[in-house]
Structures are given as C-alpha cells and as structure tokens.
Amino acid sequence: MPAQSRFVKSIVSTSKSQDVKMPWTRGATRKAMIARRQKATIKTVSVAKSA
C-alpha cells in the first residue's frame, strides 16, 4: 500500500470517528451558558447608594 493511500485512509477514518458539535447544533447548551454568565454579571454589579 503506497504511503499516500494509507495517509488518505487514516484521514477519512479519523474524520468519520470525530464528533464535532457545530455552532448551530448546540443552541440549548449555548443559551444556558449565556444565561449563567449574565446572571453572574448581574450579581456582581453594585449600585451606588445615595446618601
């Protein structure tokens, strides 16, 4: 088997075994993360009190 053929076969098998989440498939997870971040930001913001 030539080296190039073996290389191509390894790339194809690796690409089939990878499970990459694309940005448009992780909507619920992303929304939950953004909500957590905004909630933490709201808690840390302090409001100046008038005398």
mmCIF file as Biopython writes it, N, C-alpha, C and O atoms, coordinates in Angstrom:
data_model
#
loop_
_atom_site.group_PDB
_atom_site.id
_atom_site.type_symbol
_atom_site.label_atom_id
_atom_site.label_alt_id
_atom_site.label_comp_id
_atom_site.label_asym_id
_atom_site.label_entity_id
_atom_site.label_seq_id
_atom_site.pdbx_PDB_ins_code
_atom_site.Cartn_x
_atom_site.Cartn_y
_atom_site.Cartn_z
_atom_site.occupancy
_atom_site.B_iso_or_equiv
_atom_site.auth_seq_id
_atom_site.auth_asym_id
_atom_site.pdbx_PDB_model_num
ATOM 1   N N  . MET A ? 1  ? 0.851   -1.180 0.000  1.0 0.0 1  A 1 
ATOM 2   C CA . MET A ? 1  ? 0.000   0.000  0.000  1.0 0.0 1  A 1 
ATOM 3   C C  . MET A ? 1  ? 0.897   1.243  0.000  1.0 0.0 1  A 1 
ATOM 4   O O  . MET A ? 1  ? 1.764   1.381  0.863  1.0 0.0 1  A 1 
ATOM 5   N N  . PRO A ? 2  ? 0.691   2.142  -0.962 1.0 0.0 2  A 1 
ATOM 6   C CA . PRO A ? 2  ? 1.501   3.360  -1.013 1.0 0.0 2  A 1 
ATOM 7   C C  . PRO A ? 2  ? 1.224   4.240  0.216  1.0 0.0 2  A 1 
ATOM 8   O O  . PRO A ? 2  ? 0.151   4.188  0.816  1.0 0.0 2  A 1 
ATOM 9   N N  . ALA A ? 3  ? 2.223   5.040  0.561  1.0 0.0 3  A 1 
ATOM 10  C CA . ALA A ? 3  ? 2.116   5.898  1.744  1.0 0.0 3  A 1 
ATOM 11  C C  . ALA A ? 3  ? 0.960   6.891  1.619  1.0 0.0 3  A 1 
ATOM 12  O O  . ALA A ? 3  ? 0.263   7.156  2.598  1.0 0.0 3  A 1 
ATOM 13  N N  . GLN A ? 4  ? 0.755   7.438  0.427  1.0 0.0 4  A 1 
ATOM 14  C CA . GLN A ? 4  ? -0.308  8.421  0.245  1.0 0.0 4  A 1 
ATOM 15  C C  . GLN A ? 4  ? -1.680  7.782  0.460  1.0 0.0 4  A 1 
ATOM 16  O O  . GLN A ? 4  ? -2.556  8.396  1.068  1.0 0.0 4  A 1 
ATOM 17  N N  . SER A ? 5  ? -1.872  6.581  -0.022 1.0 0.0 5  A 1 
ATOM 18  C CA . SER A ? 5  ? -3.145  5.889  0.140  1.0 0.0 5  A 1 
ATOM 19  C C  . SER A ? 5  ? -3.407  5.609  1.619  1.0 0.0 5  A 1 
ATOM 20  O O  . SER A ? 5  ? -4.532  5.770  2.091  1.0 0.0 5  A 1 
ATOM 21  N N  . ARG A ? 6  ? -2.385  5.194  2.344  1.0 0.0 6  A 1 
ATOM 22  C CA . ARG A ? 6  ? -2.525  4.927  3.770  1.0 0.0 6  A 1 
ATOM 23  C C  . ARG A ? 6  ? -2.842  6.220  4.519  1.0 0.0 6  A 1 
ATOM 24  O O  . ARG A ? 6  ? -3.650  6.219  5.448  1.0 0.0 6  A 1 
ATOM 25  N N  . PHE A ? 7  ? -2.216  7.308  4.121  1.0 0.0 7  A 1 
ATOM 26  C CA . PHE A ? 7  ? -2.460  8.619  4.733  1.0 0.0 7  A 1 
ATOM 27  C C  . PHE A ? 7  ? -3.900  9.062  4.522  1.0 0.0 7  A 1 
ATOM 28  O O  . PHE A ? 7  ? -4.557  9.525  5.454  1.0 0.0 7  A 1 
ATOM 29  N N  . VAL A ? 8  ? -4.389  8.919  3.293  1.0 0.0 8  A 1 
ATOM 30  C CA . VAL A ? 8  ? -5.760  9.321  2.975  1.0 0.0 8  A 1 
ATOM 31  C C  . VAL A ? 8  ? -6.745  8.459  3.762  1.0 0.0 8  A 1 
ATOM 32  O O  . VAL A ? 8  ? -7.730  8.979  4.286  1.0 0.0 8  A 1 
ATOM 33  N N  . LYS A ? 9  ? -6.499  7.165  3.854  1.0 0.0 9  A 1 
ATOM 34  C CA . LYS A ? 9  ? -7.391  6.281  4.606  1.0 0.0 9  A 1 
ATOM 35  C C  . LYS A ? 9  ? -7.408  6.656  6.080  1.0 0.0 9  A 1 
ATOM 36  O O  . LYS A ? 9  ? -8.461  6.590  6.714  1.0 0.0 9  A 1 
ATOM 37  N N  . SER A ? 10 ? -6.269  7.048  6.640  1.0 0.0 10 A 1 
ATOM 38  C CA . SER A ? 10 ? -6.247  7.433  8.052  1.0 0.0 10 A 1 
ATOM 39  C C  . SER A ? 10 ? -7.011  8.740  8.273  1.0 0.0 10 A 1 
ATOM 40  O O  . SER A ? 10 ? -7.673  8.903  9.298  1.0 0.0 10 A 1 
ATOM 41  N N  . ILE A ? 11 ? -6.924  9.663  7.325  1.0 0.0 11 A 1 
ATOM 42  C CA . ILE A ? 11 ? -7.658  10.926 7.440  1.0 0.0 11 A 1 
ATOM 43  C C  . ILE A ? 11 ? -9.163  10.665 7.365  1.0 0.0 11 A 1 
ATOM 44  O O  . ILE A ? 11 ? -9.932  11.228 8.143  1.0 0.0 11 A 1 
ATOM 45  N N  . VAL A ? 12 ? -9.574  9.826  6.446  1.0 0.0 12 A 1 
ATOM 46  C CA . VAL A ? 12 ? -11.000 9.525  6.283  1.0 0.0 12 A 1 
ATOM 47  C C  . VAL A ? 12 ? -11.537 8.824  7.532  1.0 0.0 12 A 1 
ATOM 48  O O  . VAL A ? 12 ? -12.624 9.155  8.005  1.0 0.0 12 A 1 
ATOM 49  N N  . SER A ? 13 ? -10.800 7.875  8.061  1.0 0.0 13 A 1 
ATOM 50  C CA . SER A ? 13 ? -11.285 7.164  9.257  1.0 0.0 13 A 1 
ATOM 51  C C  . SER A ? 13 ? -11.330 8.086  10.471 1.0 0.0 13 A 1 
ATOM 52  O O  . SER A ? 13 ? -12.235 7.964  11.297 1.0 0.0 13 A 1 
ATOM 53  N N  . THR A ? 14 ? -10.380 8.999  10.595 1.0 0.0 14 A 1 
ATOM 54  C CA . THR A ? 14 ? -10.379 9.950  11.702 1.0 0.0 14 A 1 
ATOM 55  C C  . THR A ? 14 ? -11.546 10.914 11.589 1.0 0.0 14 A 1 
ATOM 56  O O  . THR A ? 14 ? -12.199 11.224 12.585 1.0 0.0 14 A 1 
ATOM 57  N N  . SER A ? 15 ? -11.809 11.386 10.384 1.0 0.0 15 A 1 
ATOM 58  C CA . SER A ? 15 ? -12.913 12.329 10.204 1.0 0.0 15 A 1 
ATOM 59  C C  . SER A ? 15 ? -14.259 11.671 10.479 1.0 0.0 15 A 1 
ATOM 60  O O  . SER A ? 15 ? -15.183 12.339 10.943 1.0 0.0 15 A 1 
ATOM 61  N N  . LYS A ? 16 ? -14.387 10.401 10.207 1.0 0.0 16 A 1 
ATOM 62  C CA . LYS A ? 16 ? -15.643 9.698  10.483 1.0 0.0 16 A 1 
ATOM 63  C C  . LYS A ? 16 ? -15.818 9.445  11.978 1.0 0.0 16 A 1 
ATOM 64  O O  . LYS A ? 16 ? -16.947 9.382  12.464 1.0 0.0 16 A 1 
ATOM 65  N N  . SER A ? 17 ? -14.727 9.301  12.703 1.0 0.0 17 A 1 
ATOM 66  C CA . SER A ? 17 ? -14.823 8.989  14.127 1.0 0.0 17 A 1 
ATOM 67  C C  . SER A ? 17 ? -14.960 10.237 14.997 1.0 0.0 17 A 1 
ATOM 68  O O  . SER A ? 17 ? -15.340 10.124 16.162 1.0 0.0 17 A 1 
ATOM 69  N N  . GLN A ? 18 ? -14.667 11.402 14.474 1.0 0.0 18 A 1 
ATOM 70  C CA . GLN A ? 18 ? -14.773 12.640 15.244 1.0 0.0 18 A 1 
ATOM 71  C C  . GLN A ? 18 ? -16.225 13.065 15.374 1.0 0.0 18 A 1 
ATOM 72  O O  . GLN A ? 18 ? -17.005 12.943 14.429 1.0 0.0 18 A 1 
ATOM 73  N N  . ASP A ? 19 ? -16.583 13.567 16.553 1.0 0.0 19 A 1 
ATOM 74  C CA . ASP A ? 19 ? -17.938 14.050 16.790 1.0 0.0 19 A 1 
ATOM 75  C C  . ASP A ? 19 ? -17.845 15.504 17.210 1.0 0.0 19 A 1 
ATOM 76  O O  . ASP A ? 19 ? -17.839 15.820 18.400 1.0 0.0 19 A 1 
ATOM 77  N N  . VAL A ? 20 ? -17.772 16.376 16.235 1.0 0.0 20 A 1 
ATOM 78  C CA . VAL A ? 20 ? -17.633 17.802 16.494 1.0 0.0 20 A 1 
ATOM 79  C C  . VAL A ? 20 ? -19.013 18.439 16.481 1.0 0.0 20 A 1 
ATOM 80  O O  . VAL A ? 20 ? -19.797 18.226 15.556 1.0 0.0 20 A 1 
ATOM 81  N N  . LYS A ? 21 ? -19.307 19.224 17.518 1.0 0.0 21 A 1 
ATOM 82  C CA . LYS A ? 21 ? -20.594 19.909 17.576 1.0 0.0 21 A 1 
ATOM 83  C C  . LYS A ? 21 ? -20.466 21.246 16.870 1.0 0.0 21 A 1 
ATOM 84  O O  . LYS A ? 21 ? -19.644 22.088 17.234 1.0 0.0 21 A 1 
ATOM 85  N N  . MET A ? 22 ? -21.280 21.417 15.873 1.0 0.0 22 A 1 
ATOM 86  C CA . MET A ? 22 ? -21.282 22.673 15.141 1.0 0.0 22 A 1 
ATOM 87  C C  . MET A ? 22 ? -22.085 23.715 15.915 1.0 0.0 22 A 1 
ATOM 88  O O  . MET A ? 22 ? -22.973 23.357 16.688 1.0 0.0 22 A 1 
ATOM 89  N N  . PRO A ? 23 ? -21.787 24.994 15.718 1.0 0.0 23 A 1 
ATOM 90  C CA . PRO A ? 23 ? -22.464 26.041 16.488 1.0 0.0 23 A 1 
ATOM 91  C C  . PRO A ? 23 ? -23.985 26.003 16.399 1.0 0.0 23 A 1 
ATOM 92  O O  . PRO A ? 23 ? -24.663 26.325 17.375 1.0 0.0 23 A 1 
ATOM 93  N N  . TRP A ? 24 ? -24.526 25.623 15.267 1.0 0.0 24 A 1 
ATOM 94  C CA . TRP A ? 24 ? -25.980 25.632 15.116 1.0 0.0 24 A 1 
ATOM 95  C C  . TRP A ? 24 ? -26.643 24.418 15.753 1.0 0.0 24 A 1 
ATOM 96  O O  . TRP A ? 24 ? -27.871 24.370 15.819 1.0 0.0 24 A 1 
ATOM 97  N N  . THR A ? 25 ? -25.877 23.433 16.226 1.0 0.0 25 A 1 
ATOM 98  C CA . THR A ? 25 ? -26.467 22.253 16.863 1.0 0.0 25 A 1 
ATOM 99  C C  . THR A ? 25 ? -26.424 22.328 18.377 1.0 0.0 25 A 1 
ATOM 100 O O  . THR A ? 25 ? -26.946 21.432 19.041 1.0 0.0 25 A 1 
ATOM 101 N N  . ARG A ? 26 ? -25.833 23.344 18.939 1.0 0.0 26 A 1 
ATOM 102 C CA . ARG A ? 26 ? -25.682 23.414 20.387 1.0 0.0 26 A 1 
ATOM 103 C C  . ARG A ? 26 ? -26.458 24.586 20.980 1.0 0.0 26 A 1 
ATOM 104 O O  . ARG A ? 26 ? -25.998 25.227 21.925 1.0 0.0 26 A 1 
ATOM 105 N N  . GLY A ? 27 ? -27.621 24.859 20.431 1.0 0.0 27 A 1 
ATOM 106 C CA . GLY A ? 27 ? -28.420 26.011 20.824 1.0 0.0 27 A 1 
ATOM 107 C C  . GLY A ? 27 ? -28.794 26.038 22.291 1.0 0.0 27 A 1 
ATOM 108 O O  . GLY A ? 27 ? -28.585 27.054 22.954 1.0 0.0 27 A 1 
ATOM 109 N N  . ALA A ? 28 ? -29.342 24.951 22.820 1.0 0.0 28 A 1 
ATOM 110 C CA . ALA A ? 28 ? -29.792 24.926 24.211 1.0 0.0 28 A 1 
ATOM 111 C C  . ALA A ? 28 ? -28.617 25.061 25.175 1.0 0.0 28 A 1 
ATOM 112 O O  . ALA A ? 28 ? -28.710 25.780 26.169 1.0 0.0 28 A 1 
ATOM 113 N N  . THR A ? 29 ? -27.537 24.390 24.892 1.0 0.0 29 A 1 
ATOM 114 C CA . THR A ? 29 ? -26.351 24.467 25.746 1.0 0.0 29 A 1 
ATOM 115 C C  . THR A ? 29 ? -25.788 25.874 25.741 1.0 0.0 29 A 1 
ATOM 116 O O  . THR A ? 29 ? -25.393 26.398 26.783 1.0 0.0 29 A 1 
ATOM 117 N N  . ARG A ? 30 ? -25.752 26.481 24.572 1.0 0.0 30 A 1 
ATOM 118 C CA . ARG A ? 30 ? -25.209 27.838 24.448 1.0 0.0 30 A 1 
ATOM 119 C C  . ARG A ? 30 ? -26.089 28.848 25.181 1.0 0.0 30 A 1 
ATOM 120 O O  . ARG A ? 30 ? -25.577 29.734 25.866 1.0 0.0 30 A 1 
ATOM 121 N N  . LYS A ? 31 ? -27.397 28.722 25.041 1.0 0.0 31 A 1 
ATOM 122 C CA . LYS A ? 31 ? -28.315 29.634 25.729 1.0 0.0 31 A 1 
ATOM 123 C C  . LYS A ? 31 ? -28.182 29.518 27.241 1.0 0.0 31 A 1 
ATOM 124 O O  . LYS A ? 31 ? -28.217 30.527 27.946 1.0 0.0 31 A 1 
ATOM 125 N N  . ALA A ? 32 ? -28.029 28.304 27.740 1.0 0.0 32 A 1 
ATOM 126 C CA . ALA A ? 32 ? -27.864 28.098 29.179 1.0 0.0 32 A 1 
ATOM 127 C C  . ALA A ? 32 ? -26.568 28.726 29.667 1.0 0.0 32 A 1 
ATOM 128 O O  . ALA A ? 32 ? -26.543 29.322 30.744 1.0 0.0 32 A 1 
ATOM 129 N N  . MET A ? 33 ? -25.491 28.606 28.898 1.0 0.0 33 A 1 
ATOM 130 C CA . MET A ? 33 ? -24.214 29.189 29.278 1.0 0.0 33 A 1 
ATOM 131 C C  . MET A ? 33 ? -24.299 30.714 29.302 1.0 0.0 33 A 1 
ATOM 132 O O  . MET A ? 33 ? -23.777 31.354 30.215 1.0 0.0 33 A 1 
ATOM 133 N N  . ILE A ? 34 ? -24.953 31.290 28.305 1.0 0.0 34 A 1 
ATOM 134 C CA . ILE A ? 34 ? -25.099 32.745 28.243 1.0 0.0 34 A 1 
ATOM 135 C C  . ILE A ? 34 ? -25.945 33.239 29.411 1.0 0.0 34 A 1 
ATOM 136 O O  . ILE A ? 34 ? -25.638 34.272 30.006 1.0 0.0 34 A 1 
ATOM 137 N N  . ALA A ? 35 ? -27.011 32.507 29.743 1.0 0.0 35 A 1 
ATOM 138 C CA . ALA A ? 35 ? -27.858 32.897 30.872 1.0 0.0 35 A 1 
ATOM 139 C C  . ALA A ? 35 ? -27.090 32.850 32.178 1.0 0.0 35 A 1 
ATOM 140 O O  . ALA A ? 35 ? -27.244 33.739 33.016 1.0 0.0 35 A 1 
ATOM 141 N N  . ARG A ? 36 ? -26.258 31.819 32.370 1.0 0.0 36 A 1 
ATOM 142 C CA . ARG A ? 36 ? -25.430 31.729 33.581 1.0 0.0 36 A 1 
ATOM 143 C C  . ARG A ? 36 ? -24.473 32.898 33.661 1.0 0.0 36 A 1 
ATOM 144 O O  . ARG A ? 36 ? -24.289 33.483 34.729 1.0 0.0 36 A 1 
ATOM 145 N N  . ARG A ? 37 ? -23.864 33.240 32.545 1.0 0.0 37 A 1 
ATOM 146 C CA . ARG A ? 37 ? -22.903 34.342 32.523 1.0 0.0 37 A 1 
ATOM 147 C C  . ARG A ? 37 ? -23.592 35.670 32.844 1.0 0.0 37 A 1 
ATOM 148 O O  . ARG A ? 37 ? -23.064 36.477 33.609 1.0 0.0 37 A 1 
ATOM 149 N N  . GLN A ? 38 ? -24.766 35.894 32.261 1.0 0.0 38 A 1 
ATOM 150 C CA . GLN A ? 38 ? -25.493 37.140 32.517 1.0 0.0 38 A 1 
ATOM 151 C C  . GLN A ? 38 ? -25.965 37.204 33.969 1.0 0.0 38 A 1 
ATOM 152 O O  . GLN A ? 38 ? -25.959 38.275 34.577 1.0 0.0 38 A 1 
ATOM 153 N N  . LYS A ? 39 ? -26.370 36.076 34.521 1.0 0.0 39 A 1 
ATOM 154 C CA . LYS A ? 39 ? -26.804 36.020 35.910 1.0 0.0 39 A 1 
ATOM 155 C C  . LYS A ? 39 ? -25.642 36.363 36.840 1.0 0.0 39 A 1 
ATOM 156 O O  . LYS A ? 39 ? -25.825 37.094 37.813 1.0 0.0 39 A 1 
ATOM 157 N N  . ALA A ? 40 ? -24.455 35.845 36.553 1.0 0.0 40 A 1 
ATOM 158 C CA . ALA A ? 40 ? -23.280 36.130 37.370 1.0 0.0 40 A 1 
ATOM 159 C C  . ALA A ? 40 ? -22.899 37.600 37.253 1.0 0.0 40 A 1 
ATOM 160 O O  . ALA A ? 40 ? -22.478 38.205 38.238 1.0 0.0 40 A 1 
ATOM 161 N N  . THR A ? 41 ? -23.037 38.180 36.077 1.0 0.0 41 A 1 
ATOM 162 C CA . THR A ? 41 ? -22.702 39.588 35.867 1.0 0.0 41 A 1 
ATOM 163 C C  . THR A ? 41 ? -23.662 40.481 36.638 1.0 0.0 41 A 1 
ATOM 164 O O  . THR A ? 41 ? -23.246 41.482 37.223 1.0 0.0 41 A 1 
ATOM 165 N N  . ILE A ? 42 ? -24.917 40.134 36.643 1.0 0.0 42 A 1 
ATOM 166 C CA . ILE A ? 42 ? -25.924 40.938 37.350 1.0 0.0 42 A 1 
ATOM 167 C C  . ILE A ? 42 ? -25.647 40.912 38.846 1.0 0.0 42 A 1 
ATOM 168 O O  . ILE A ? 42 ? -25.809 41.934 39.513 1.0 0.0 42 A 1 
ATOM 169 N N  . LYS A ? 43 ? -25.233 39.771 39.388 1.0 0.0 43 A 1 
ATOM 170 C CA . LYS A ? 43 ? -24.944 39.668 40.814 1.0 0.0 43 A 1 
ATOM 171 C C  . LYS A ? 43 ? -23.740 40.497 41.227 1.0 0.0 43 A 1 
ATOM 172 O O  . LYS A ? 43 ? -23.701 41.019 42.341 1.0 0.0 43 A 1 
ATOM 173 N N  . THR A ? 44 ? -22.752 40.624 40.340 1.0 0.0 44 A 1 
ATOM 174 C CA . THR A ? 44 ? -21.522 41.322 40.707 1.0 0.0 44 A 1 
ATOM 175 C C  . THR A ? 44 ? -21.592 42.820 40.513 1.0 0.0 44 A 1 
ATOM 176 O O  . THR A ? 44 ? -20.742 43.545 41.030 1.0 0.0 44 A 1 
ATOM 177 N N  . VAL A ? 45 ? -22.579 43.302 39.784 1.0 0.0 45 A 1 
ATOM 178 C CA . VAL A ? 45 ? -22.704 44.732 39.550 1.0 0.0 45 A 1 
ATOM 179 C C  . VAL A ? 45 ? -23.278 45.375 40.812 1.0 0.0 45 A 1 
ATOM 180 O O  . VAL A ? 45 ? -24.342 44.980 41.290 1.0 0.0 45 A 1 
ATOM 181 N N  . SER A ? 46 ? -22.570 46.364 41.344 1.0 0.0 46 A 1 
ATOM 182 C CA . SER A ? 46 ? -23.063 47.024 42.539 1.0 0.0 46 A 1 
ATOM 183 C C  . SER A ? 46 ? -23.664 48.381 42.152 1.0 0.0 46 A 1 
ATOM 184 O O  . SER A ? 46 ? -23.194 49.049 41.231 1.0 0.0 46 A 1 
ATOM 185 N N  . VAL A ? 47 ? -24.686 48.755 42.863 1.0 0.0 47 A 1 
ATOM 186 C CA . VAL A ? 47 ? -25.376 50.000 42.589 1.0 0.0 47 A 1 
ATOM 187 C C  . VAL A ? 47 ? -24.964 51.005 43.659 1.0 0.0 47 A 1 
ATOM 188 O O  . VAL A ? 47 ? -24.978 50.699 44.851 1.0 0.0 47 A 1 
ATOM 189 N N  . ALA A ? 48 ? -24.600 52.206 43.221 1.0 0.0 48 A 1 
ATOM 190 C CA . ALA A ? 48 ? -24.194 53.241 44.169 1.0 0.0 48 A 1 
ATOM 191 C C  . ALA A ? 48 ? -25.427 53.724 44.935 1.0 0.0 48 A 1 
ATOM 192 O O  . ALA A ? 48 ? -26.464 54.020 44.341 1.0 0.0 48 A 1 
ATOM 193 N N  . LYS A ? 49 ? -25.300 53.799 46.238 1.0 0.0 49 A 1 
ATOM 194 C CA . LYS A ? 49 ? -26.414 54.259 47.072 1.0 0.0 49 A 1 
ATOM 195 C C  . LYS A ? 49 ? -26.266 55.757 47.330 1.0 0.0 49 A 1 
ATOM 196 O O  . LYS A ? 49 ? -25.167 56.259 47.569 1.0 0.0 49 A 1 
ATOM 197 N N  . SER A ? 50 ? -27.370 56.439 47.277 1.0 0.0 50 A 1 
ATOM 198 C CA . SER A ? 50 ? -27.321 57.871 47.561 1.0 0.0 50 A 1 
ATOM 199 C C  . SER A ? 50 ? -27.366 58.087 49.070 1.0 0.0 50 A 1 
ATOM 200 O O  . SER A ? 50 ? -27.945 57.288 49.806 1.0 0.0 50 A 1 
ATOM 201 N N  . ALA A ? 51 ? -26.763 59.150 49.506 1.0 0.0 51 A 1 
ATOM 202 C CA . ALA A ? 51 ? -26.665 59.418 50.937 1.0 0.0 51 A 1 
ATOM 203 C C  . ALA A ? 51 ? -27.904 60.001 51.529 1.0 0.0 51 A 1 
ATOM 204 O O  . ALA A ? 51 ? -27.946 60.271 52.729 1.0 0.0 51 A 1 
#
